[in-house]
């Protein structure tokens, strides 16, 4: 994550000393400088780089940790609005796979619903034919129709089970997408945060996946 704040290096060092375990002999006076920590959450690395211009880079594979760092800095420096550029290749690729699955589940759900509607109409037709055969004492035809009904009913039950499982998966994936949007929001502060969340949801509604990832990266849908 890259962003710029109007703070002196000494103030950033104060924030570091209050939020991280620094070696006793640490003596940072001026920018540029870089610190590296090991995250106790997953053993990953966290790099924080500060340049003379006030540009700060937070390097970590953990998007939640990056969000926590940014929110902590915003609170310490009383930052009301903060826009950032973010890139989390592994996390974004996982999210892309989830979105592909959501599309697949939607397609399967629609097909299963259509099949169930067709089978329901066929059941009504078979029931009428079976009853006609019974009234005409055509037992052979009646038995044949009820055997067809039995098989069709089994197909309907199996389709319903698949539809239920599909629905469960469909409910779980949008939850992951919503969490991703919230995480992208936590990388920002104030108006940029609200704008990113709103723009991401608009991109999801319009099924514009490329736009979604652009917003998560740069915080805007504009080219």
Beta strands, then each sheet from edge to edge (+ up, - down):
strand 1: 2-4
strand 2: 33-38
strand 3: 45-50
strand 4: 55-59
sheet 1: 1+ 4- 3+ 2-
end
